[in-house]
Structure formats: C-alpha cells, structure tokens
C-alpha cells in the first residue's frame, strides 16, 4: 500500500491521505489507539506521537493531529510509515 497524495481538509488539524488500495470492507472505522484489531499500517500511524486519531474509509485515511503539532513535522512521519511497507499486511 502506498500514498497517492495528501490533501488538506477544512479542519486544520486533519489531512486526507489517499491510498492506492481500497479497503475490503465497505464500513469505515475510527482508531484512536494501537490495537491488535487494527490494520498494521493504522497502528504505525497511531504510533506517531503527534497523531490523535485515524479515520479509515474506502481508499483513504484521515489523520487527525494534536492541535499543537505542525504538519511540517507530522507529514514526513506519516509518509515514512508507508515506505518499504509489505503489501501483504492485514487490511
């Protein structure tokens, strides 16, 4: 799974991360903490200190950062979680 693009949203604390794969389930989900039930890539994003939550929909995630965090710091960390990722990870 790779990032196609990252887009701003109307909420300054949230960025939309468009992915090159579609979620198998049609149901969206919100994740606020690392869990064995989460897809592995969601857990890696949640491990970023500045990330507050991740909303996962069909072909994108919305990443909500802590209000004091700067996107200039957070975005490279998000991108790094997808670099070299094995495409066989759980969706």
Buried (B, 14 or more C-beta within 10 A) or exposed (E): BEBEEBEEEEEEBBBBBEBEEEBEEEEEBEBEEBEEEBBBBBBBBBEBEBBBBBBBBEEBBBBBBEEEBEBEEBBEBBEEBBEEEEEEEEE
